[in-house]
Amino acid sequence: MSDLTPIPVVAGFHPDPSVCRAGDDYYLVCSSFEYFPGVPVFHSRDLVHWTQIGNALERPSQLRLSADTPSSAGVYAPTLRHHDGRFWLIVTVVADGGGNMLFTATDPAGPWSDPIRLPGVSGIDPDLAWDDDGTCWCTVAGVGQVRIDPRTGETFGEPHELWSGTPGAAAPEAPHLYRIGEYWYLLIAEGGTERGHGVSIARGPAPDGPFEPCPGNPILTHRSTTHPVQNTGHADLVQAADGSWWMVLLGVRPGGGTPGWHVLGRETFLAPVTWVDGWPVVGELVSGVPNGSNRDDFDLAELQACWISLRSRPADLCTTKERAGWLTLRARGASLDEPDVTFLGRRPQHLRWRARTMIDPAQGRGGLAVRLDEGHHYEIEAGDGQVQVVARVGSVRTVVAEHPAPAGPLVLAVQTDEPLPPHGPRAAPDALSFGVETEAGALTVLASLDGRYLSTEVAGGFTGRVVGMYAATGAVHFDWFDYEARP
């Protein structure tokens, strides 16, 4: 990976960004798929430095994902807008009869309303735009459109098709509609969310068209280039208070040999936009500022906003209130192979990082895991006087290493390292090393595993790695969790 690789402004598994401005403040949301709480919400004053201020869907009344919700299903492609003094969030929930839903808030940090369901809006990737007379237009992937009442969810008239991108290009999706100057602009992603991804745009005299495509489409793509950021697409535009224009978009940072593996998921990048002859011209990606360490001593009654669980988070299975200063996880599913395992994780945000936790497994078994989905995860597990490293790749589950566990609480660790051999065209993006920390703070590595098997190119799907703690049997207690970037 080149030292010149642009750094995401919101790094790690934060795909499908949507952004809006309210005064001097910017707010951004991303897809969350099978994780709960859903839709992380970020705040910035400059579009470069972002801080997570909450999660929009944090109550079961807002989001119910069952154990039958597949990985990479769940919450797709939110659009966030500020209109008429309120914030409006529209998403698609793919699973459990969800469909398209709309939420509102006066403060983007929350609380957000319970869902307004949109049974008359079909498709995914919904967008909201208002015209001068207050009519609200909902546009979805495909690209189709229907008028709605955003306060009730009622639709008006029949859905109609709009401009659907470049002829022959796959998957016209992620539409966003804007009134800019004398035109209405329709921004879409096309080409699929893999290496062929790109952004195209059209304009017309009214929100329902007719639309003429930009002669320079795609206005952004890194397909068939050696750019270190690939899969660029699913963009949204925002105008700054000074009149300048900017685009947020998703991209990936593949590493290793051929075909290149991205392991952090799709991340949020930023680019400047200028206007030439009434069309947007996208500049080079702007580097964000990498986040540093993050430690949680579990001293607070409520968990930090960065923590996510699988599909739900019952309070009786995940709490900091049972044992003061400790996180307690109670087992439900028996391992990371199970969709309902009790798991609490966070998104890694660096290509090289280390995570550590102090675990007390006296009342059960549990550990520290790096997860992509039920069929692709590595973990180090403690209990019954033993520590073991487990690898699950596809249909194969293997105990890679075993080691006697010291009495009492112990520190488990995982870190990303340089890839294992072979190198060259077949090189992996990284290795994941699992071990136990000694009282002196040294790491005894029990196993180093090939990182390519925890990548989207191997596992498929739309998510990225998540690192965190889990319980396999009984009750497991964690005194602290520490995440830090490595050089």
C-alpha positions in Angstrom: 0.0 0.0 0.0 1.4 3.3 -1.1 2.2 5.9 1.6 0.3 8.3 -0.7 -3.0 6.4 -0.4 -5.7 8.9 0.6 -7.0 8.3 4.1 -10.8 8.0 4.5 -12.6 10.8 6.4 -14.6 8.1 8.1 -12.4 5.0 8.1 -13.4 1.4 8.5 -16.7 -0.3 7.6 -18.7 2.8 6.9 -20.3 2.5 3.5 -23.0 4.3 1.5 -22.4 7.7 3.0 -25.1 10.4 2.9 -24.4 13.9 4.1 -26.4 17.1 4.9 -25.6 20.6 6.3 -27.5 22.6 8.9 -25.9 26.0 9.3 -22.2 25.5 10.0 -22.6 21.8 11.0 -22.4 18.7 8.8 -24.0 15.4 9.6 -23.3 12.1 7.9 -24.8 8.6 8.1 -23.8 5.2 6.7 -25.3 1.7 6.2 -25.1 -0.8 9.1 -26.5 -4.0 7.6 -27.0 -6.8 10.2 -25.5 -4.8 13.1 -27.4 -3.2 15.9 -27.8 -0.3 16.7 -28.3 0.8 13.1 -27.2 3.8 11.1 -24.2 5.5 12.8 -24.5 9.3 12.9 -21.4 11.6 12.6 -20.9 15.3 13.0 -18.3 17.6 11.5 -17.6 21.3 11.2 -15.2 21.0 8.2 -16.1 17.7 6.4 -12.7 16.2 7.2 -12.8 15.6 11.0 -15.8 13.5 11.9 -17.0 12.4 15.4 -19.7 9.8 15.9 -22.5 11.3 18.0 -24.9 8.4 18.1 -26.8 5.8 16.2 -30.2 6.6 14.6 -31.8 3.2 15.1 -31.1 2.3 18.7 -34.4 0.9 19.9 -36.2 -2.4 19.1 -39.2 -0.3 18.1 -37.1 1.2 15.4 -35.2 -1.8 14.2 -36.0 -5.5 14.7 -33.5 -7.9 13.1 -34.1 -11.6 13.8 -31.6 -14.3 13.9 -32.8 -15.2 10.4 -31.5 -12.0 9.0 -28.6 -13.0 6.8 -25.2 -11.3 7.1 -25.1 -8.3 4.7 -28.8 -7.9 4.9 -30.5 -5.5 7.3 -30.1 -1.7 6.9 -29.2 -0.5 3.5 -28.2 2.9 2.0 -29.7 5.7 4.2 -30.3 9.2 2.9 -30.1 12.1 5.4 -31.6 15.5 4.8 -32.3 18.7 6.7 -35.6 20.3 5.7 -38.1 22.6 7.3 -36.2 22.6 10.7 -36.1 18.8 11.0 -33.7 16.0 10.0 -35.1 13.3 7.8 -33.6 9.8 7.5 -34.9 7.3 5.0 -33.5 3.7 4.7 -34.3 0.3 3.3 -34.4 -2.6 5.8 -33.8 -5.8 3.8 -35.1 -8.6 6.0 -38.0 -9.4 8.3 -40.6 -7.6 6.2 -38.9 -4.3 6.8 -39.0 -2.4 3.5 -38.5 1.3 3.2 -38.9 3.4 6.4 -38.5 7.1 7.3 -37.4 8.6 10.6 -37.2 12.1 11.9 -35.4 14.0 14.6 -34.9 17.6 15.7 -31.4 16.7 16.9 -29.4 14.3 14.8 -27.7 12.9 17.9 -31.2 11.6 18.8 -33.6 10.5 19.8 -35.0 9.6 16.4 -38.7 8.8 15.9 -40.2 5.3 15.5 -40.4 4.4 11.8 -42.9 5.8 9.3 -43.4 2.9 7.0 -43.6 3.5 3.2 -45.5 0.5 1.8 -46.0 2.3 -1.5 -42.3 2.7 -2.1 -40.6 -0.3 -3.6 -36.9 -0.8 -4.3 -33.8 0.1 -2.3 -31.6 3.1 -1.7 -34.4 5.6 -1.2 -33.7 9.4 -1.5 -35.8 12.4 -0.4 -36.0 15.8 -2.1 -38.5 18.7 -1.8 -39.5 21.1 -4.5 -40.5 24.7 -4.1 -44.2 24.0 -3.4 -43.3 21.5 -0.7 -43.9 18.3 -2.7 -41.6 15.5 -1.5 -40.1 13.2 -4.1 -38.8 9.8 -3.2 -36.4 8.3 -5.7 -35.1 4.7 -5.5 -32.5 2.5 -7.2 -33.5 1.5 -10.6 -34.2 4.5 -11.0 -37.8 5.0 -10.1 -39.7 7.8 -8.4 -42.9 8.5 -6.5 -44.3 11.5 -4.6 -44.9 10.9 -0.9 -46.1 12.6 2.3 -43.0 12.1 4.5 -45.1 12.7 7.7 -47.5 9.8 7.0 -45.8 7.6 4.4 -48.7 8.0 1.9 -47.8 7.9 -1.8 -49.4 9.8 -4.6 -49.7 8.7 -8.2 -48.0 5.8 -9.8 -44.3 5.3 -9.5 -42.5 6.2 -12.8 -39.1 5.5 -14.2 -36.4 8.2 -14.6 -33.0 8.2 -16.3 -31.3 4.9 -15.5 -27.7 5.7 -16.2 -25.3 4.7 -18.9 -26.8 2.2 -21.4 -25.4 -1.3 -20.6 -24.0 -0.2 -17.2 -24.9 -2.5 -14.3 -26.9 -1.6 -11.2 -28.1 2.0 -11.4 -28.6 2.7 -7.8 -28.0 5.2 -4.9 -29.9 8.0 -6.5 -29.8 11.5 -5.0 -31.9 14.4 -6.4 -30.9 18.1 -5.9 -32.1 21.5 -7.1 -28.9 23.4 -8.0 -29.4 26.7 -9.9 -31.8 26.4 -12.8 -31.6 22.6 -13.0 -32.6 19.5 -11.1 -29.6 17.0 -10.9 -29.9 13.3 -10.5 -26.8 11.7 -9.2 -26.5 7.9 -9.3 -24.0 5.1 -8.8 -23.6 2.5 -11.5 -21.4 -0.4 -12.6 -21.9 -2.5 -9.4 -20.3 -1.9 -6.1 -17.1 -3.8 -7.0 -14.1 -2.6 -9.1 -16.5 -1.3 -11.9 -18.2 1.1 -9.5 -18.6 4.8 -10.6 -20.7 7.9 -10.3 -22.8 9.5 -13.1 -25.1 12.4 -13.2 -28.0 13.9 -15.4 -30.0 17.1 -15.2 -33.4 18.2 -16.1 -35.9 21.1 -15.8 -38.1 19.4 -13.1 -37.7 16.8 -10.3 -39.3 14.2 -12.5 -37.2 15.1 -15.5 -36.8 14.6 -18.4 -33.1 14.1 -17.7 -30.1 14.5 -20.0 -26.9 12.7 -19.1 -23.6 14.6 -18.5 -21.4 14.2 -21.5 -18.5 13.5 -19.2 -20.0 10.5 -17.4 -18.9 8.9 -15.3 -17.9 11.9 -13.3 -16.0 9.7 -10.9 -14.6 6.2 -11.2 -11.3 4.5 -10.5 -12.1 1.4 -12.6 -9.2 0.1 -14.7 -6.7 2.3 -12.9 -3.9 1.7 -10.5 -5.3 4.2 -8.0 -4.9 2.8 -4.4 -8.5 3.5 -3.6 -10.9 1.4 -5.7 -14.7 0.6 -5.9 -15.4 4.4 -5.7 -19.1 5.2 -5.9 -22.4 5.7 -4.0 -21.8 9.4 -3.6 -23.7 12.4 -2.1 -23.2 16.1 -2.7 -23.2 18.9 -0.2 -22.6 22.7 -0.4 -20.5 24.2 2.3 -21.4 27.5 4.0 -18.7 29.3 1.9 -20.4 28.2 -1.3 -17.9 25.4 -2.2 -19.2 22.0 -3.2 -18.1 18.6 -1.9 -18.8 14.9 -2.5 -18.7 12.1 0.0 -18.4 8.6 -1.5 -17.5 5.1 -0.6 -14.2 3.4 -1.6 -12.0 0.5 -0.6 -8.3 0.2 0.0 -7.3 -3.2 -1.4 -3.9 -4.8 -0.4 -1.8 -7.8 -1.2 -1.3 -9.4 -4.6 -3.8 -10.3 -7.3 -6.8 -9.7 -7.2 -6.3 -7.4 -4.2 -8.2 -7.9 -1.0 -10.0 -5.2 1.0 -10.6 -6.1 4.6 -11.9 -3.0 6.4 -15.0 -2.9 4.2 -16.2 0.1 2.2 -15.1 3.4 3.7 -16.1 7.0 3.4 -13.9 9.4 1.3 -14.2 13.1 0.5 -13.5 14.9 -2.8 -13.9 18.6 -3.9 -16.4 19.5 -6.6 -16.2 22.4 -9.1 -18.8 23.3 -11.7 -18.0 23.7 -15.4 -20.7 24.5 -17.9 -23.3 23.5 -15.4 -21.8 20.0 -14.7 -19.9 18.9 -11.6 -16.2 18.1 -12.0 -14.8 15.9 -9.1 -11.3 16.6 -7.9 -8.8 14.3 -6.2 -9.7 12.6 -2.9 -8.9 14.6 0.2 -7.2 12.7 3.0 -8.9 12.5 6.4 -7.2 12.5 9.7 -6.7 9.0 11.1 -8.2 8.3 14.5 -5.9 7.2 17.3 -6.4 4.9 20.2 -9.8 4.2 21.9 -10.1 2.6 25.3 -13.3 1.7 27.1 -13.1 0.7 30.8 -16.8 0.0 30.9 -17.3 2.4 33.8 -20.4 4.0 32.4 -24.0 2.7 32.5 -24.4 3.1 28.7 -22.1 1.9 26.1 -20.1 4.2 23.7 -21.8 4.8 20.4 -19.1 2.9 18.5 -20.1 -0.5 19.9 -22.2 -2.7 17.7 -23.8 -6.1 18.2 -25.2 -8.8 15.9 -28.9 -8.2 15.0 -30.0 -7.2 18.5 -28.7 -6.3 22.0 -30.8 -7.7 24.8 -30.0 -5.9 28.0 -29.9 -9.1 30.0 -27.1 -10.5 27.7 -25.0 -7.4 27.4 -24.6 -5.0 30.3 -22.2 -2.9 32.3 -24.5 -2.8 35.3 -24.1 -6.3 36.6 -20.5 -6.0 37.8 -19.2 -2.5 38.4 -16.5 -1.4 36.0 -16.9 -4.6 33.9 -18.8 -5.6 30.7 -20.8 -8.8 31.2 -21.8 -10.9 28.2 -24.1 -13.9 28.6 -24.0 -16.6 26.0 -26.8 -17.2 23.6 -25.4 -18.7 20.4 -22.5 -21.1 21.2 -19.9 -19.6 18.8 -19.3 -17.0 16.1 -20.7 -19.6 13.7 -24.2 -18.8 15.1 -26.2 -15.8 14.0 -27.4 -15.0 17.5 -24.0 -15.2 19.3 -23.7 -12.6 22.0 -21.1 -10.2 20.6 -20.0 -6.6 21.2 -17.6 -5.2 18.6 -16.3 -2.1 16.9 -15.1 -1.3 13.4 -11.3 -1.3 12.9 -10.3 1.9 11.2 -6.6 1.3 10.3 -4.8 -1.1 8.1 -2.5 -2.0 11.0 -4.0 -2.1 14.5 -4.0 -3.9 17.8 -6.9 -4.8 20.1 -6.7 -6.1 23.6 -9.1 -7.0 26.4 -8.9 -8.3 29.9 -11.3 -11.2 30.3 -12.5 -13.1 33.4 -13.9 -16.4 32.1 -14.4 -18.0 35.5 -18.2 -18.4 34.8 -18.0 -19.4 31.2 -16.1 -19.3 27.9 -15.6 -16.4 25.6 -13.0 -14.3 24.0 -11.8 -11.8 21.4 -12.9 -12.2 17.7 -12.4 -10.7 14.3 -15.5 -11.2 12.3 -16.7 -10.8 8.7 -19.7 -13.1 8.8 -20.7 -16.5 10.3 -18.5 -18.4 7.9 -15.5 -16.1 8.1 -14.0 -15.3 11.5 -11.0 -15.8 13.7 -11.0 -15.8 17.5 -9.0 -16.4 20.6 -11.2 -18.0 23.3 -10.5 -18.6 27.0 -12.2 -20.8 29.5 -11.9 -24.1 31.5 -8.2 -23.4 32.1 -7.3 -23.2 28.4 -6.9 -20.7 25.6 -7.4 -21.7 22.0 -7.2 -19.9 18.7 -10.0 -20.9 16.3 -10.3 -20.2 12.5 -13.6 -20.5 10.6 -13.2 -20.2 6.8 -16.2 -21.3 4.7 -17.4 -24.7 5.8 -14.1 -25.5 7.7 -13.7 -24.8 11.4 -10.3 -25.5 12.9 -8.7 -25.2 16.3 -5.3 -23.7 15.3 -3.6 -23.5 18.7 -4.1 -24.4 22.3 -2.4 -23.1 25.4 -2.9 -23.4 29.2 -4.6 -20.4 30.6 -3.2 -18.7 33.8 -5.5 -18.6 36.8 -7.7 -15.5 37.1 -8.3 -12.8 34.5 -6.0 -12.6 31.6 -5.3 -10.3 28.6 -6.2 -11.5 25.1 -4.9 -9.7 22.1 -5.1 -9.6 18.3 -3.1 -7.5 15.9 -2.6 -7.1 12.2 0.9 -7.8 10.9 2.8 -8.0 7.7 1.4 -10.8 5.5 2.7 -14.4 5.8 4.5 -16.0 2.8 4.1 -16.4 -0.1 4.8 -12.9 -1.3 4.6 -11.4 -4.7 1.4 -11.8 -6.8 -0.1 -14.2 -4.3 0.7 -12.0 -1.2 -2.1 -11.6 1.4 -3.2 -8.2 2.5 -2.1 -8.9 6.1 -1.8 -11.5 8.8 -3.8 -11.6 12.1 -1.8 -12.6 15.1 -3.6 -13.8 18.3 -2.0 -14.3 21.7 -2.0 -13.8 25.4 -0.3 -10.9 27.1 2.1 -11.6 29.9 2.1 -9.6 33.2 5.1 -7.7 31.8 3.0 -6.6 28.8 4.7 -8.8 26.3 2.6 -10.6 23.7 2.9 -14.4 23.5 1.6 -15.1 19.9 -0.2 -18.4 19.7 -1.1 -18.2 16.0 -0.8 -16.0 12.9 -3.5 -16.4 10.3 -3.8 -15.4 6.7 -5.8 -12.2 6.5 -7.2 -12.7 3.0 -9.8 -15.1 4.3 -11.4 -12.3 6.3 -11.9 -10.1 3.2 -14.8 -9.2 1.0 -13.1 -10.7 -2.0 -13.2 -14.1 -0.3 -16.3 -14.0 1.9 -18.5 -11.8 -0.4 -21.2 -9.5 1.0 -21.2 -5.8 1.8 -19.5 -5.4 5.2 -16.0 -5.3 6.6 -14.1 -6.6 9.6 -15.4 -6.0 13.1 -13.3 -6.8 16.2 -14.9 -7.4 19.6 -15.7 -9.6 22.5 -18.1 -12.5 22.7 -19.5 -15.2 25.1 -19.7 -18.8 24.0 -21.0 -20.4 27.3 -22.2 -19.0 30.6 -21.3 -15.4 31.7 -18.0 -13.8 30.7 -16.8 -10.6 32.1 -14.5 -8.0 30.5 -12.7 -5.3 32.5 -11.6 -3.2 29.6 -11.1 -3.1 25.8 -8.3 -1.2 24.1 -7.9 -0.4 20.4 -4.9 1.3 18.9 -3.4 2.1 15.6 0.0 0.5 14.8 2.7 2.1 12.6 
